[in-house]
Amino acid sequence: MKQYRVRLANEAEQDLVDIYRYVATHDSVESADYLLDELETLCSRLSSSPQRGHVPPELERIAVTVYREVHFKPYRVVYEIIGREVFVHCVLDGRRDMQSLLERRLLR
C-alpha cells in the first residue's frame, strides 16, 4: 500500500487548538482530549488512504474539485493531495456556514 506524507497547514493546526479550547471550556477537558485524539487519528489515516474522502459539496457546486474531505461528525477535515503528500488545510465544525468558510480559507 502506498504511503503519503500528511502535513497540516498552520491554519489547520490552529483549528485543532481552537476546537480543543472550545470543547474544554464548554464541555470538559476529557471530551476535548477525546475529540482531539479522534481528529488527529483521522488526519494520520490519510497517509494510507487519502482517496477515500470526497469533494466537499460546497466546492463541487462551484466546480472546485481539487479538495477532499473526511468527517468525524460534525467536524470536517479538508485536504488536498499533491503527489505523495496530503495537505490538511482546515478542520472545521460542519454546523457553521461552510460555503463562506471554505471560500474564504481555500479560494483566496
N, C-alpha and C positions, 0 to 999 in steps of 0.2 A: 504494500500500500504506500502511495506517495505521501510524503510528509511536507507540510507547508510551515513556514515560519509565521507566527502570529505576532503582529505589532499593534499596540494600542496608541492611537493619536493622543496628544496631550489633552484634547477636549474629552475624549472617551475616559481617560483616567480621572479627569475632574468630574465627569458624570458619575462615576462609581463613588467617588468621595462624597459628592452631594447627595446621592441616593442613600448611602450609608448614614450620613449625618441626619438626614430627614427621618429615616426609619428609626434610628436610635433615639431621636428626640420625641417622635410622635407615637412610637410603639415601645420597643425595648432594644437594648443592646444585643440580646440573644437573637432577636428577629433580624436585626441589621447584620449580625455576623453570618447567620444562615443565608440571607439573601446575597450578601457579597460573595460568599463561597459558591453559591449556585451560579451567579453571573460570571465569576472568574472561571469556573469549570466549563460553562457554556462557551466562553471565548477560547479556552485552551483546546476544546474538542474540535474547533475549526481547523486545527493543524492536520487532522486526518480526513476531514470530510467537509470542506468549505462549500462544495457544490450543493449540499443538502438544503441550504437556505433558498428563499425565493425573493424575487424583486418586490420591494415594498409597493403596495398598490398605489399609494400617493405619488410615487415616482413613475410607476408604469403608466399612469394616466397622462403624464406629460412627456412620455416617450424617453425617459431616462432609465436605462436598464443595466447600467454598469454596477449598481449596488445591489447587495442581497441582505437579507435579514434572517435572524433566528430569534426565537422567543423563549423567555421564561416569564410567563404572563404575570402581570401586564407589561413587563419590560421587553423592549425590543433592542437587539444588538444589530447595528447596521454596519456593514463592512463591504470591502472591495477586494477582489482577487487580482493581483498583478504578478504574473509569472508564478514563482514559487512562494509568494508571500501573501498573507491576508492582512489587510489594514483595517482595523476596527476604528471607525470614525466616530461613532456615538453609541451610547447606551441610554435609551430614553424610556420614559413612562408612556406607554401607549394610550393612556387616558387623556393625554394632553392633545393640543392641536398639532397633529403630526404633519400635516401638509405644510404649515408655516415653519415648523421646526426643521423639517428636512430641507426645505428650500433654503432657509437661512444658513443652515450648517453645511450643506453639501453643494449647493449651487451658487456660491458667492462669486 
